[in-house]
């Protein structure tokens, strides 16, 4: 593990009231003392978690008036000595102070290296380190809460609990095989089955939260489908609150995919307006229709906009086929015109909730928002809930652990000997360990932290 001293600009490299240069490592205090001048004292003589006023110098040139925060290891984020220089927030002055720090013995930190050191020094585990990045990237209440829960250790706590139970059984089997005179395995399979089934169910429950958790944290991919001129672009404009999509009376105006993100009571909706679905000889429009279908197959939610003033036709039947097996809402649009179809008919044909709206006038939009909230249980965000998995890497490891545990159960049902159980139990133990950073390859660790921003 590297023990040299690292430094980076930890605040945004832009004009702001305050800029922060972070230094971490065994020489952090010594390096700071070379460039930081206070009245009649040195930083090395000060207590941890104290704040000091003074000036930064590059040799004899005074660079800035600053506040310096001192945090001695192991009670710091990296578990090393950490100094943070709070200067005036101009890009040029931050770079000059960082240059002075580097000149006096530090090196530029790699992306994510401060958090990586926190992990390597045992300050946090790998799932908590990944939660730091998730928190930085969070764009809604759910993502923020899920990241904070993981940072506080709710995922790692559960994983450690499951691993302890598995490890105990591995140790028991190994001990019994080594000392059969004093430790008996008679009837052990039945006992292990009673222990194993709840573990398998808990792992399965964590896996079940993964898809929904990832979707809610990254945003619900919401595709707006319908025939040409059904009102899809008008709906997008209403939800976004501005004219983002071109709206005309000419059929086929929308030819490509248009995406916008909106916030809805704690979650994000990634709204995607698509070309109207219909049979056409226009080559460009055909490409737009195919793109619309592709987006629909990848969608978390489909909003099917129907022009209630027109009869349903073969194009509507195509769209209804796409809805099968997907979370969907039907919007019966243009209710300000004479209707040629009823909401009851649409509900019977699609088996989906139907909401009457006028995208042009904005009527029914609040009912649509309420339906989405109910469908994704938005009201429960912020309340104490079960652990939610939002990381694909964690889900993959859980699935590997589940597979190994199911193989143990299958071995027991087939009456195999206990020594064979330990192989799959150990595989499950190691798979779970990869979530919190035990038994992980250095390349994986480096890849994870390379995605972090500089200074974190």
C-alpha positions in Angstrom: 0.0 0.0 0.0 1.3 3.5 -0.9 2.3 5.6 2.2 3.3 8.7 0.3 1.5 12.0 0.8 -1.2 12.9 -1.8 -3.0 16.2 -2.5 -5.7 17.4 -4.8 -8.3 20.2 -5.2 -11.3 18.8 -3.4 -13.8 21.5 -4.4 -15.1 22.3 -7.9 -12.5 23.9 -10.1 -14.7 27.0 -10.7 -15.2 30.4 -9.3 -16.7 30.1 -5.9 -16.6 31.6 -2.4 -14.4 28.8 -1.0 -11.9 26.4 -2.5 -10.5 23.4 -0.8 -7.1 21.7 -1.2 -7.0 18.3 0.6 -3.7 16.7 1.7 -3.4 13.2 3.2 -0.5 11.1 4.3 2.3 10.8 6.8 3.9 14.1 5.7 0.7 16.1 5.3 1.3 18.2 8.4 5.0 18.7 7.7 4.3 19.8 4.1 1.7 22.2 5.2 4.0 23.8 7.8 6.4 24.6 5.0 3.9 26.8 3.2 1.4 27.9 6.0 2.3 30.6 8.4 0.5 31.4 11.6 1.4 33.9 14.3 3.9 32.3 16.7 3.0 28.6 16.2 3.3 25.6 13.9 0.6 23.2 12.7 2.6 20.2 14.0 2.1 21.3 17.6 -1.7 21.7 17.3 -4.3 19.2 18.4 -6.4 17.2 16.0 -9.7 18.5 14.7 -8.8 22.1 15.1 -9.1 25.1 12.8 -6.3 27.6 12.2 -6.0 31.0 10.5 -3.0 32.2 8.5 -1.4 32.7 5.1 -0.1 30.4 2.4 3.3 31.2 0.9 5.2 29.8 -2.1 8.7 30.5 -0.9 8.5 34.2 0.0 5.4 35.0 -2.2 2.2 35.3 -0.2 -0.5 33.5 -2.2 -3.7 33.7 -0.1 -5.3 34.2 3.3 -6.7 30.9 4.4 -8.2 28.6 7.1 -6.5 25.3 7.7 -8.3 22.3 9.2 -6.2 19.7 10.9 -7.4 16.0 11.3 -4.8 13.6 12.7 -5.1 9.9 11.8 -6.7 7.5 12.5 -9.6 9.8 13.2 -9.9 11.2 9.6 -11.6 10.1 6.4 -8.5 8.3 5.1 -7.4 7.2 8.6 -4.1 9.1 7.9 -3.1 12.7 8.8 -5.3 15.0 6.8 -5.0 18.7 6.2 -7.6 20.8 4.3 -6.7 24.2 3.2 -9.7 26.5 2.7 -8.8 29.3 0.4 -10.6 31.8 -1.8 -12.4 29.9 -4.5 -10.8 30.9 -7.7 -9.4 28.3 -10.1 -6.0 30.1 -10.5 -5.4 30.5 -6.8 -6.4 26.9 -6.0 -4.0 25.7 -8.6 -1.2 27.9 -7.3 -1.6 26.6 -3.7 -1.8 23.0 -5.0 1.5 23.6 -6.9 3.1 24.8 -3.7 1.9 21.7 -1.9 3.3 19.5 -4.6 6.6 21.4 -4.7 7.1 20.7 -1.0 6.8 16.9 -1.2 3.2 15.7 -2.0 2.1 14.2 -5.3 -1.2 14.7 -7.2 -3.8 12.2 -6.0 -5.3 9.8 -8.5 -9.1 9.9 -9.0 -10.8 8.4 -5.9 -7.5 7.9 -4.1 -8.6 9.5 -0.8 -11.6 7.1 -0.6 -9.4 4.3 -1.8 -7.0 4.9 1.1 -10.0 5.0 3.5 -10.9 1.5 2.2 -7.3 0.1 2.3 -6.8 1.5 5.8 -10.0 -0.2 7.1 -11.9 3.0 7.6 -14.7 1.9 5.4 -15.5 -1.3 3.4 -15.8 -1.5 -0.4 -19.6 -1.2 -0.4 -19.4 2.0 1.7 -16.7 3.4 -0.6 -19.0 2.8 -3.6 -21.8 4.5 -1.7 -19.6 7.6 -1.5 -19.6 7.9 -5.3 -23.3 7.0 -5.5 -24.0 9.9 -3.0 -22.0 12.3 -5.1 -23.9 11.2 -8.3 -27.4 11.0 -6.7 -30.1 13.0 -8.4 -33.1 12.4 -6.3 -34.3 11.7 -2.8 -34.3 7.9 -3.2 -30.7 7.8 -4.6 -29.5 10.1 -1.7 -31.2 8.0 1.0 -30.1 4.7 -0.4 -26.5 5.9 -0.7 -26.6 7.3 2.8 -28.0 4.0 4.2 -25.2 2.1 2.4 -22.6 4.6 3.6 -23.8 4.1 7.2 -23.2 0.3 6.7 -26.7 -1.2 6.3 -25.6 -3.3 3.3 -22.2 -4.3 4.8 -23.8 -5.1 8.1 -26.3 -7.5 6.5 -23.6 -9.1 4.4 -21.3 -9.6 7.4 -24.2 -11.1 9.3 -24.8 -13.7 6.6 -21.1 -14.5 6.2 -20.7 -15.1 9.9 -23.5 -17.7 9.8 -22.1 -19.4 6.8 -18.5 -19.4 8.2 -19.7 -20.9 11.5 -21.2 -23.9 9.6 -18.0 -24.3 7.5 -15.9 -24.3 10.7 -18.2 -26.8 12.3 -18.1 -29.2 9.4 -14.3 -28.9 9.2 -13.9 -29.4 12.9 -16.1 -32.5 12.9 -14.2 -34.0 10.0 -10.9 -33.4 11.8 -12.2 -34.7 15.2 -15.0 -37.2 14.6 -14.6 -38.7 18.1 -15.6 -35.5 19.9 -17.8 -33.7 17.3 -20.6 -35.7 15.6 -22.3 -34.9 12.3 -25.2 -37.2 13.0 -28.4 -35.4 12.0 -26.4 -32.4 11.0 -28.0 -32.2 7.5 -31.4 -31.5 9.0 -30.0 -28.8 11.3 -28.1 -27.2 8.4 -31.2 -27.2 6.2 -33.1 -25.2 8.9 -30.2 -22.7 9.1 -29.6 -22.6 5.3 -33.2 -21.9 4.1 -33.5 -18.5 5.9 -30.1 -17.5 4.6 -31.2 -18.4 1.0 -34.4 -16.4 1.4 -32.6 -13.3 2.8 -30.1 -13.4 -0.1 -33.0 -13.8 -2.6 -34.8 -10.9 -1.0 -31.8 -8.6 -1.4 -31.6 -9.7 -5.1 -35.3 -8.8 -5.6 -34.6 -5.3 -4.4 -31.8 -4.7 -6.9 -33.7 -4.0 -10.2 -36.2 -1.6 -8.5 -33.4 0.0 -6.5 -31.2 0.7 -9.5 -34.2 2.0 -11.4 -35.3 4.4 -8.7 -31.8 5.7 -8.0 -30.9 6.3 -11.7 -34.4 7.4 -12.8 -37.4 5.5 -14.1 -37.0 5.2 -17.9 -40.4 6.3 -19.1 -41.2 5.9 -22.8 -44.2 7.8 -24.3 -45.8 5.8 -27.0 -48.8 6.4 -29.3 -49.8 7.0 -32.9 -48.8 10.2 -34.8 -50.6 13.3 -33.4 -51.9 11.5 -30.3 -50.4 14.2 -28.1 -47.2 12.6 -27.0 -45.0 15.7 -27.5 -47.6 17.9 -25.9 -47.6 15.6 -22.9 -43.8 15.8 -22.7 -43.9 19.6 -22.8 -46.6 19.7 -20.0 -44.5 17.4 -17.7 -41.3 19.2 -18.4 -42.9 22.6 -18.0 -41.6 24.1 -21.2 -41.8 23.6 -25.0 -39.0 21.0 -25.5 -40.8 19.1 -28.3 -42.1 20.5 -31.5 -45.9 20.3 -31.7 -47.7 20.6 -35.0 -50.9 19.3 -36.7 -48.7 17.5 -39.2 -48.5 13.7 -38.6 -45.0 12.3 -38.2 -43.4 15.6 -36.9 -41.4 13.6 -34.2 -38.9 11.5 -36.1 -36.3 10.8 -33.4 -36.0 10.1 -29.7 -36.1 13.2 -27.4 -35.2 12.6 -23.7 -35.8 14.9 -20.7 -35.5 14.3 -16.9 -38.0 15.5 -14.4 -38.3 15.2 -10.6 -41.4 13.7 -9.1 -41.7 13.6 -5.3 -38.3 12.2 -4.6 -37.6 10.2 -7.7 -36.5 11.0 -11.3 -38.4 10.2 -14.5 -36.3 9.9 -17.6 -39.1 10.9 -20.1 -38.6 9.7 -23.7 -40.7 11.1 -26.5 -40.8 8.9 -29.5 -42.0 8.9 -33.1 -45.7 8.0 -33.7 -46.1 4.3 -34.3 -47.8 3.6 -37.6 -47.2 1.7 -40.9 -45.5 4.2 -43.3 -43.5 4.2 -46.6 -41.4 7.1 -45.4 -37.9 5.6 -44.8 -36.9 8.2 -42.2 -40.1 7.8 -40.3 -39.7 4.0 -40.4 -36.4 4.4 -38.6 -38.1 6.6 -36.0 -40.8 4.0 -35.5 -38.2 1.2 -35.0 -36.4 3.4 -32.5 -39.6 3.9 -30.6 -40.2 0.2 -30.3 -36.6 -0.4 -29.2 -37.0 2.2 -26.4 -40.3 0.7 -25.3 -38.7 -2.8 -24.9 -36.0 -1.2 -22.6 -38.5 1.0 -20.6 -39.3 0.7 -16.9 -42.7 2.4 -17.6 -44.7 3.0 -20.8 -47.2 5.8 -21.1 -49.5 5.0 -24.0 -51.2 8.1 -25.3 -54.5 7.5 -27.2 -56.3 10.1 -29.2 -59.8 9.6 -27.8 -61.4 11.5 -30.7 -60.3 8.7 -33.1 -61.2 5.1 -33.5 -58.6 2.4 -32.6 -56.9 0.7 -35.5 -54.2 -1.8 -36.4 -51.5 0.6 -35.2 -53.1 0.7 -31.7 -53.1 -3.1 -31.7 -49.3 -3.1 -32.4 -48.8 -0.8 -29.4 -51.0 -2.9 -27.1 -48.8 -5.9 -28.0 -45.7 -3.9 -26.9 -47.4 -3.2 -23.5 -47.7 -6.8 -22.5 -45.5 -7.6 -19.5 -44.5 -4.0 -19.0 -45.6 -1.5 -16.3 -47.9 0.8 -18.3 -50.4 3.6 -18.0 -52.9 4.5 -20.6 -53.7 8.2 -21.2 -57.0 8.9 -23.0 -56.0 12.3 -24.5 -58.0 15.1 -26.1 -61.0 14.7 -23.8 -62.0 18.3 -24.8 -63.1 16.8 -28.1 -65.9 14.4 -29.0 -64.9 10.9 -27.8 -64.9 7.8 -30.1 -63.7 5.4 -27.4 -64.3 5.0 -23.7 -61.9 4.5 -20.8 -63.7 1.2 -20.0 -63.0 -0.1 -23.5 -59.3 0.8 -23.2 -59.0 -0.8 -19.8 -60.5 -4.0 -21.0 -58.2 -4.1 -24.0 -55.0 -3.4 -22.2 -55.6 -4.4 -18.6 -53.8 -1.2 -17.6 -55.0 1.9 -15.6 -56.6 4.5 -17.8 -56.5 8.3 -17.1 -58.4 10.9 -19.0 -56.3 14.0 -19.9 -56.0 16.9 -22.2 -52.3 17.3 -22.8 -52.9 20.6 -24.6 -54.9 22.1 -21.7 -53.0 20.4 -18.9 -56.1 18.6 -17.6 -55.5 15.3 -15.8 -51.7 15.8 -15.4 -51.9 15.7 -11.6 -53.9 12.4 -11.8 -51.1 11.0 -14.0 -48.4 12.0 -11.5 -50.4 10.4 -8.7 -50.7 7.2 -10.7 -47.0 7.0 -11.2 -46.3 7.7 -7.5 -48.7 4.9 -6.5 -47.2 2.5 -9.1 -43.6 2.9 -7.8 -44.6 3.4 -4.2 -43.0 6.9 -4.1 -44.7 7.7 -0.8 -42.6 5.2 1.0 -39.3 6.9 0.1 -37.7 8.3 3.2 -39.4 5.9 5.6 -37.5 3.1 7.3 -37.5 0.2 4.9 -35.6 -2.9 4.0 -32.1 -2.8 2.6 -32.2 -1.9 -1.1 -29.4 -3.0 -3.4 -28.6 -0.3 -6.1 -25.2 -1.6 -7.3 -25.0 -4.0 -10.2 -21.7 -5.5 -8.8 -23.5 -6.3 -5.5 -26.4 -7.9 -7.3 -24.0 -10.1 -9.3 -22.2 -11.3 -6.2 -25.5 -12.0 -4.4 -26.6 -14.1 -7.4 -23.4 -16.1 -7.3 -23.8 -16.6 -3.5 -27.5 -17.7 -4.0 -26.4 -20.3 -6.7 -23.8 -21.8 -4.4 -26.2 -22.0 -1.4 -28.8 -23.7 -3.6 -26.2 -26.2 -4.6 -25.6 -27.0 -0.9 -29.3 -27.5 -0.4 -29.4 -29.8 -3.5 -26.4 -31.8 -2.2 -28.2 -32.3 1.1 -31.4 -33.4 -0.6 -29.4 -35.9 -2.6 -27.8 -37.3 0.6 -24.2 -36.4 -0.2 -21.6 -36.3 2.5 -20.9 -33.2 4.6 -17.4 -32.6 3.3 -18.9 -31.7 -0.1 -21.1 -29.0 1.5 -18.0 -26.9 2.5 -17.0 -26.3 -1.1 -20.2 -24.5 -2.1 -20.6 -22.9 1.4 -17.1 -21.4 0.9 -18.0 -20.2 -2.6 -21.0 -18.4 -1.2 -18.9 -16.9 1.7 -16.4 -15.6 -0.8 -19.0 -14.2 -3.2 -20.6 -12.2 -0.4 -17.2 -11.1 0.7 -16.6 -9.5 -2.7 -19.4 -7.0 -1.9 -17.6 -5.6 1.1 -14.1 -5.8 -0.4 -12.7 -9.1 1.0 -11.1 -11.5 -1.5 -11.3 -8.9 -4.4 -8.6 -8.5 -7.0 -6.5 -5.4 -7.1 -7.6 -4.7 -10.7 -11.2 -4.6 -9.6 -10.4 -2.2 -6.7 -8.5 0.0 -9.1 -11.3 0.0 -11.6 -13.9 1.0 -9.0 -11.9 3.9 -7.7 -10.8 5.1 -11.1 -14.5 6.1 -11.7 -14.3 8.6 -8.8 -13.8 12.3 -9.3 -10.5 14.0 -8.5 -10.1 15.0 -4.8 -12.5 12.4 -3.4 
